[in-house]
Amino acid sequence: MGGANYLTDGSNPQQNLNTYAAELGAIGATVTPVGCPAPTFAGAGLIGSQIGSQYSVQCYLNAVSNASIADFAHQGLDSSNAYCGPFPCSVLQTNNRSVKRRRRLAH
């Protein structure tokens, strides 16, 4: 996993106004099935009841012996070109049969 300082939701050109909602959601969707807490902010550690993304990812790495960046990419935390080709990964999760067929053929 890369550093939390490289997360960007890209929805706001002013970096300090980014919410990181998509990235935090993808991390949460990856880590919670194994009992780790979903992150509430991009960064390290715990601040009161707030959980940093690095804390959530480290919990996952400790819990899953064969953990991989691909685990997070399955939930959309990736560059779409790096993992899903020219499509946003969210598109590949649809019920569209032609998209699912392309995905099967790609694997």
N, C-alpha and C positions, 0 to 999 in steps of 0.2 A: 504494500500500500504506500502511496505517496503521502507526503505531508499535508496536513490540513490546510496549510497556507496556499496550496495549489487548487483547492476547491473553488469553483466559481460557477454560479448558476447562469452566468452569461446574460441574465435578463436585465441587468442594469449596468450601464457603462461607468457609473460611479461605484467603485469597488466597495466602499464603506456602506452602501445601501443594499448590497446583495443579501438575500435571505438564506441562500444555500438550501432551500426547501427540497429541491429535487435530490441533491446529493445526500442530505441527511435522511430523506425518505428511503433512498436506495440502501444506505448503510443500515438503517433500522430494519428494513425488510430482510436483509441478509442475516443480521445478528440475533434478532429476537427469537427465531425458531429454535435456537440452541440455548436460550435462557439468558442471553446478554441484554443489557438495557439499550434501548434506542437512544441515539444522541439527540441532544436538544440544541447544540451549538457546534460550530466548526472550531476545533481547537483541542487542547490537551486538558486532561484532568477532570476534576469535579469542582463545581463552584456552587455551594449550597445544594439545592436539589437539581441543578443543571448538570447534564452529562455531556462531556466533550466527545467529539467524533473519534479522537485517538483512543480514548478510554474504551469506547464501544468496540472498536476494531481490535484492540489488544485483548479484550475479553474473548472475542471470537477466535483469535489466533491461539489463545490458551485452551479453548474448548474443542477446537477442531484440529485434529492432528495433521490432516492433509489440506489445510486451508490454502486457498489460492485467490489471486486477484480475479480470476474467472468467476468465483462465487459472487463477488460484488458486481461484476459485469453482467451477470445474469439478471440482476435487479436494475440495471441501467446505469451503474456508476462506471462509465467508460467513455471513450471516444467512439462514436458510432462507427467510424471508419476502422478503428482498431479491432472491434469485436463483432459488429453487426453489418459490416460492409457499408454500402451507401445509405442504409436505412437507419432511422433512430431505433434503438432497441425496443422502445415502447410500441412501435408499429409491428414488430415481429411477435408481440404478445397478443395480437388481435385475433378475432375469430375469422378473419378473412382467409379463405382457403388458398388463394393464390399466394399470399404472403407466407402462410405456413408451409406450402409446398416448396417455395424457394428456400426457406430455412432448412427443411429436411434435405434438400438436394445439396445444400452448402456444407452439411456435416457429414 
